[in-house]
Amino acid sequence: MARIPSPISRSIHAANKIISGTTHVRCLATPSTSKAAFSQRLADGPSLDDFIAGDAPERVVLGNTAAPRLPTYLKTSIPSGKSFAKIRKDLRGLNLHTVCEEARCPNIGDCWGGDSGDEQQAKRAATATIMLMGDTCTRGCRFCSVKTSRTPPPLDPHEPEHTAEAISRWGLGYIVLTSVDRDDLADGGCRHFAETIRKIKQKAPDTLVEALTGDFAGNLDHVALVAQSGLDVYAHNVETTEALTPFVRDRRASFQTSLRVLQRAKEEGVRVTKTSMMLGIGETEDQVMDALRQLRRHNVDVVTFGQYMRPTKKHMKVDRYVDPAEFDRWKQVAEDMGFLYVASGPLVRSSYKAGEFFIENVLRGKGAQRKAATLLADRDVQAAGTDKAVQV
């Protein structure tokens, strides 16, 4: 009686026929050069018989081996935990967006409290950066993964109320609000931003509010409207050095406009102003020093440094992965220049839990305010001295 071959035997037999060339595959279109080259690499590589016989190489390298590999200190675990799931559920139920998700932040699991076994404790320690005015930006910076459009959907009139409701549920001590750029709106969305802050202060008066805004197309009256809304920290990111700004940010943004935004917020009586810079995109030490000097001249209180990480292949490439020791050096340099607080590290982002904890203590007059009070009192003296040479 004839032996019926098993499905595995038939598969191996068919594969061997393809490798040996006895079976022909008809193509409906002529393959491109890249496809032909890839096919040739496969043909020149180990065959199925090699794998079955155990003679195949242990590792076959495909892709671009010239690009810098991600260091281990930039790898984070997949977010999980009760607090993480609860915050995400609340956000979905109220139709709110977070920059944590839209910008693919690597710290989302830690900041949303996913690393704690106690649900109440985790919820209290959690930090979420809520993104107002939708999830579609009118600008297209080369580093940002938030989707873009010239005509994003209209504003949700219920968003300020929903945002305040979510924050009052969480019982957080410190919350960060940010937004997409809305150049399609006459006021850039500043009134929507201000209304959200006022409602948060009504529903959760003990919560400190940081607003991370855009530049409102350089309209300083719009900046003033947000600054006067009752917030505690006004943040606006310069993102990179002045020399690299045209190559990194949207063409409508400028380093000098960002400085004027931060200065106007301070003039309106905001106690703490804050900005953030990415490293690893081709900046030089002289360029970073120049940026820090200009920030101090404009009385910026807090600066953070983080590693640029390419969100997709459509975005600008990483020039280099900065060593943690270099981040430590920049932290020391900025502190010596008189900044109130500096967060600097590979995984630091503009909204950074450790920094927010420090600022919260300063604003509430707790433990760390001795240094803060000295720095705030001496701001004018420190700003005048930022042109002195600092060794890096």
C-alpha positions as CSV (number, residue, x, y, z in Angstrom):
1,M,0.0,0.0,0.0
2,A,1.4,3.4,-1.0
3,R,2.5,5.7,1.9
4,I,0.6,9.0,2.1
5,P,3.1,11.8,2.8
6,S,2.3,14.0,5.9
7,P,1.5,17.7,5.6
8,I,5.0,18.5,7.0
9,S,6.7,16.2,4.5
10,R,4.7,17.8,1.6
11,S,5.7,21.3,2.8
12,I,9.4,20.4,3.0
13,H,9.2,18.7,-0.4
14,A,7.6,21.8,-1.9
15,A,10.2,24.1,-0.3
16,N,13.0,22.0,-1.6
17,K,11.6,22.1,-5.1
18,I,11.4,25.9,-5.0
19,I,15.0,26.2,-3.7
20,S,16.3,23.7,-6.2
21,G,14.6,25.6,-9.1
22,T,12.3,22.7,-10.2
23,T,9.2,24.8,-9.4
24,H,8.6,28.0,-11.3
25,V,6.6,30.9,-9.8
26,R,4.8,33.2,-12.3
27,C,5.0,36.9,-11.5
28,L,2.4,39.3,-12.8
29,A,4.7,42.2,-12.6
30,T,8.4,42.8,-13.0
31,P,10.1,43.1,-9.5
32,S,11.8,46.3,-8.6
33,T,15.5,46.6,-8.2
34,S,15.3,46.5,-4.4
35,K,13.0,43.4,-4.5
36,A,15.3,41.7,-7.0
37,A,18.3,42.5,-4.8
38,F,16.5,41.1,-1.7
39,S,15.5,38.0,-3.6
40,Q,19.2,37.5,-4.6
41,R,20.3,37.8,-1.0
42,L,17.8,35.1,0.0
43,A,19.0,32.9,-2.8
44,D,22.6,33.3,-1.8
45,G,21.8,32.6,1.8
46,P,21.3,29.4,3.7
47,S,18.7,27.0,2.2
48,L,16.0,25.0,4.0
49,D,18.3,21.9,3.9
50,D,20.9,23.9,5.8
51,F,18.5,24.7,8.6
52,I,17.2,21.1,8.7
53,A,20.8,19.7,8.8
54,G,21.8,22.3,11.5
55,D,24.4,23.9,9.3
56,A,22.7,27.3,9.1
57,P,24.4,30.4,10.7
58,E,23.3,31.3,14.3
59,R,22.3,34.8,13.3
60,V,21.2,36.3,9.9
61,V,21.5,40.1,9.8
62,L,19.0,42.0,7.8
63,G,18.3,45.8,7.6
64,N,20.5,48.8,8.1
65,T,23.4,47.9,10.3
66,A,25.0,51.3,10.0
67,A,22.4,53.1,12.1
68,P,23.1,53.5,15.8
69,R,21.6,50.7,17.9
70,L,19.3,51.6,20.8
71,P,21.3,51.4,24.1
72,T,19.9,49.3,26.9
73,Y,19.3,52.3,29.1
74,L,16.7,53.6,26.7
75,K,14.7,50.4,26.7
76,T,11.6,50.3,28.9
77,S,9.1,47.7,29.9
78,I,5.6,47.4,28.4
79,P,3.2,49.5,30.5
80,S,0.7,47.7,32.7
81,G,-0.9,47.8,36.1
82,K,-4.3,48.8,37.7
83,S,-3.6,52.5,37.8
84,F,-2.4,52.5,34.2
85,A,-5.6,50.8,33.1
86,K,-7.8,53.0,35.2
87,I,-6.4,56.2,33.9
88,R,-6.6,55.0,30.3
89,K,-10.3,54.0,30.9
90,D,-11.1,57.4,32.3
91,L,-9.5,59.2,29.4
92,R,-11.4,57.1,26.9
93,G,-14.7,57.5,28.7
94,L,-14.4,61.3,28.6
95,N,-13.0,61.4,25.1
96,L,-9.7,63.0,26.2
97,H,-6.3,62.7,24.6
98,T,-2.8,62.6,26.2
99,V,0.5,63.5,24.8
100,C,1.8,60.5,26.6
101,E,0.1,58.3,24.0
102,E,0.2,60.5,21.0
103,A,3.9,61.2,21.3
104,R,4.7,57.6,22.2
105,C,6.5,58.6,25.4
106,P,8.7,55.8,26.9
107,N,7.8,56.8,30.4
108,I,4.0,56.3,30.1
109,G,4.0,53.2,32.3
110,D,5.9,54.9,35.1
111,C,4.1,58.2,35.0
112,W,0.7,56.7,34.9
113,G,1.5,54.8,38.1
114,G,1.7,51.3,36.5
115,D,4.7,50.3,38.7
116,S,2.8,50.3,42.0
117,G,0.8,47.4,43.5
118,D,-1.4,49.7,45.7
119,E,-4.1,51.2,43.5
120,Q,-4.7,54.3,45.6
121,Q,-1.0,55.0,46.1
122,A,-0.3,54.5,42.4
123,K,-3.2,56.8,41.5
124,R,-1.9,59.5,43.8
125,A,1.6,59.3,42.4
126,A,0.4,59.2,38.7
127,T,1.0,62.0,36.3
128,A,-0.7,62.3,32.9
129,T,-0.2,65.0,30.4
130,I,-3.6,65.8,28.9
131,M,-3.6,67.1,25.4
132,L,-6.3,69.7,24.7
133,M,-8.0,70.7,21.5
134,G,-7.9,67.3,19.8
135,D,-5.2,65.0,18.6
136,T,-4.5,66.7,15.2
137,C,-1.9,69.5,15.0
138,T,-1.7,72.2,12.3
139,R,2.1,72.1,12.3
140,G,4.5,69.4,11.2
141,C,7.7,69.3,13.2
142,R,10.2,66.7,12.1
143,F,10.5,65.0,15.5
144,C,6.9,64.8,16.5
145,S,4.6,61.8,15.9
146,V,1.3,63.6,16.5
147,K,-0.8,63.5,13.3
148,T,-1.2,66.8,11.3
149,S,-3.8,68.5,9.2
150,R,-4.4,72.0,7.9
151,T,-8.1,71.7,8.9
152,P,-8.4,69.7,12.1
153,P,-11.8,68.9,13.6
154,P,-13.5,71.7,15.5
155,L,-13.0,72.2,19.3
156,D,-15.0,70.1,21.7
157,P,-17.0,72.6,23.8
158,H,-17.3,70.1,26.6
159,E,-13.6,69.4,26.8
160,P,-12.8,71.9,29.6
161,E,-15.5,70.4,31.8
162,H,-14.5,66.8,31.0
163,T,-10.9,67.5,31.7
164,A,-11.7,69.1,35.0
165,E,-13.9,66.2,35.9
166,A,-11.2,63.6,35.1
167,I,-8.6,65.5,37.2
168,S,-10.9,65.8,40.2
169,R,-11.6,62.1,40.0
170,W,-7.8,61.3,40.1
171,G,-7.1,63.5,43.1
172,L,-3.6,64.4,41.7
173,G,-1.4,67.0,43.3
174,Y,0.1,68.2,40.0
175,I,-1.3,68.0,36.5
176,V,0.2,69.0,33.1
177,L,-2.0,70.3,30.3
178,T,-0.6,70.7,26.8
179,S,-2.2,71.0,23.3
180,V,-1.7,70.6,19.6
181,D,-1.0,73.8,17.7
182,R,-4.3,75.3,16.3
183,D,-3.2,77.9,13.7
184,D,-6.6,77.4,12.1
185,L,-8.3,79.3,15.1
186,A,-8.3,83.1,15.3
187,D,-7.0,83.0,18.9
188,G,-4.9,79.8,18.5
189,G,-7.0,78.1,21.1
190,C,-5.8,80.3,24.0
191,R,-9.4,80.9,25.4
192,H,-10.1,77.2,25.3
193,F,-6.9,76.6,27.2
194,A,-7.6,79.3,29.8
195,E,-11.2,78.0,30.3
196,T,-9.9,74.5,31.0
197,I,-7.5,75.8,33.7
198,R,-10.2,77.9,35.4
199,K,-12.5,74.9,35.5
200,I,-9.8,72.7,37.0
201,K,-9.1,75.2,39.7
202,Q,-12.8,75.3,40.5
203,K,-13.2,71.5,40.7
204,A,-9.8,70.7,42.1
205,P,-8.5,73.8,43.8
206,D,-5.6,72.0,45.5
207,T,-4.2,70.7,42.2
208,L,-1.2,72.5,40.8
209,V,-1.5,73.1,37.0
210,E,1.3,73.3,34.5
211,A,0.4,74.5,31.0
212,L,2.7,73.5,28.2
213,T,1.6,75.7,25.3
214,G,2.5,76.4,21.8
215,D,3.7,79.8,20.7
216,F,0.3,81.1,19.6
217,A,1.9,82.3,16.3
218,G,3.9,84.8,18.3
219,N,0.8,86.7,19.6
220,L,1.9,87.6,23.1
221,D,-1.6,88.8,24.1
222,H,-2.8,85.2,23.7
223,V,0.1,84.1,25.9
224,A,-0.9,86.6,28.5
225,L,-4.5,85.3,28.5
226,V,-3.3,81.8,29.4
227,A,-0.8,83.1,31.9
228,Q,-3.5,85.0,33.7
229,S,-5.9,82.0,34.0
230,G,-4.7,80.8,37.4
231,L,-2.0,78.3,36.3
232,D,1.0,77.6,38.4
233,V,3.7,76.8,35.9
234,Y,3.9,78.1,32.3
235,A,5.9,75.8,30.0
236,H,6.9,76.2,26.4
237,N,9.5,74.1,24.7
238,V,12.3,75.5,22.6
239,E,13.0,71.9,21.6
240,T,16.5,72.4,20.3
241,T,19.2,75.0,19.8
242,E,18.7,78.2,17.8
243,A,20.9,77.0,14.9
244,L,19.0,73.7,14.5
245,T,15.5,75.1,15.0
246,P,14.8,75.6,11.2
247,F,15.7,72.0,10.5
248,V,13.8,70.4,13.5
249,R,10.7,72.5,14.2
250,D,7.9,73.6,11.8
251,R,8.9,76.5,9.6
252,R,6.4,78.8,11.5
253,A,8.3,78.3,14.8
254,S,11.4,80.2,15.8
255,F,13.8,80.2,18.8
256,Q,13.4,83.9,19.4
257,T,9.6,83.7,19.4
258,S,9.8,80.9,22.0
259,L,12.0,83.1,24.2
260,R,9.4,86.0,24.0
261,V,6.6,83.6,24.9
262,L,8.4,82.5,28.1
263,Q,9.4,86.0,29.0
264,R,5.8,87.3,28.6
265,A,4.5,84.6,30.8
266,K,7.0,85.7,33.5
267,E,6.0,89.3,33.1
268,E,2.3,88.3,33.7
269,G,3.3,87.1,37.2
270,V,3.7,83.3,36.6
271,R,6.0,82.0,39.4
272,V,7.7,79.3,37.4
273,T,8.5,79.1,33.7
274,K,9.9,76.0,32.1
275,T,11.3,74.7,28.8
276,S,12.8,71.5,27.3
277,M,15.5,70.6,24.9
278,M,16.3,67.4,23.0
279,L,19.9,66.1,22.6
280,G,21.2,63.7,20.0
281,I,20.1,65.5,16.9
282,G,23.4,67.0,15.8
283,E,23.8,69.9,18.3
284,T,27.2,71.2,19.4
285,E,28.2,72.1,22.9
286,D,28.6,75.8,21.9
287,Q,25.1,75.8,20.5
288,V,23.6,74.3,23.7
289,M,25.6,76.8,25.9
290,D,24.2,79.7,23.8
291,A,20.7,78.4,24.2
292,L,21.1,78.1,28.0
293,R,22.5,81.6,28.2
294,Q,19.5,83.0,26.3
295,L,17.1,81.1,28.4
296,R,18.6,82.6,31.6
297,R,18.5,86.1,30.2
298,H,14.8,85.6,29.7
299,N,14.4,84.4,33.3
300,V,13.4,80.8,32.5
301,D,13.4,78.9,35.8
302,V,13.4,75.2,34.8
303,V,15.0,73.3,31.9
304,T,14.9,69.6,31.0
305,F,17.2,67.7,28.7
306,G,16.2,64.4,27.1
307,Q,17.3,62.0,24.3
308,Y,15.6,62.4,21.0
309,M,14.1,59.1,19.9
310,R,12.9,58.7,16.4
311,P,9.1,57.8,16.5
312,T,8.9,56.4,13.0
313,K,11.0,56.1,9.8
314,K,9.2,59.1,8.4
315,H,10.8,61.4,11.1
316,M,14.3,62.8,11.3
317,K,17.0,60.4,12.2
318,V,18.9,60.1,15.5
319,D,22.3,61.6,15.1
320,R,23.7,59.9,18.2
321,Y,22.6,58.4,21.5
322,V,24.0,60.6,24.3
323,D,25.8,58.9,27.1
324,P,24.2,59.3,30.6
325,A,27.4,60.9,31.8
326,E,27.0,63.8,29.3
327,F,23.4,64.4,30.6
328,D,24.9,64.6,34.1
329,R,27.4,67.2,32.9
330,W,24.6,69.4,31.3
331,K,22.6,69.2,34.5
332,Q,25.6,70.5,36.5
333,V,26.2,73.3,33.9
334,A,22.6,74.4,34.0
335,E,22.4,74.4,37.8
336,D,25.6,76.5,37.9
337,M,24.0,79.0,35.6
338,G,21.2,79.5,38.2
339,F,18.2,77.5,36.9
340,L,15.8,76.7,39.7
341,Y,15.6,73.0,38.7
342,V,17.2,70.8,36.0
343,A,16.1,67.4,34.9
344,S,18.6,65.7,32.6
345,G,18.7,62.1,31.4
346,P,18.1,59.8,28.4
347,L,14.4,59.2,29.3
348,V,13.6,62.7,30.6
349,R,10.8,64.4,28.8
350,S,9.3,67.9,29.1
351,S,6.7,66.5,31.4
352,Y,8.8,64.6,33.9
353,K,7.5,63.2,37.2
354,A,10.6,63.9,39.2
355,G,10.7,67.5,38.1
356,E,7.0,68.0,38.8
357,F,7.5,66.6,42.3
358,F,10.2,69.2,42.9
359,I,8.2,72.1,41.5
360,E,5.2,71.0,43.6
361,N,7.3,71.2,46.7
362,V,8.6,74.6,45.7
363,L,5.1,76.0,45.0
364,R,3.6,74.6,48.2
365,G,6.5,75.8,50.3
366,K,7.8,72.3,51.3
367,G,11.2,70.8,51.9
368,A,13.2,71.8,48.9
369,Q,12.2,75.5,48.8
370,R,15.3,76.8,50.6
371,K,17.4,76.4,47.4
372,A,14.4,77.6,45.4
373,A,13.9,80.8,47.4
374,T,17.6,81.7,47.1
375,L,17.5,81.2,43.4
376,L,14.3,83.1,42.9
377,A,15.5,86.0,45.0
378,D,18.8,86.2,43.1
379,R,17.3,85.7,39.7
380,D,18.4,89.1,38.3
381,V,22.0,88.6,39.5
382,Q,22.1,85.1,38.1
383,A,20.7,86.2,34.8
384,A,23.3,88.9,34.5
385,G,26.1,86.4,35.1
386,T,25.1,83.8,32.5
387,D,27.6,85.1,29.9
388,K,30.5,83.8,32.0
389,A,32.3,80.9,30.5
390,V,31.3,77.5,31.8
391,Q,33.4,74.4,31.2
392,V,31.6,71.3,29.8
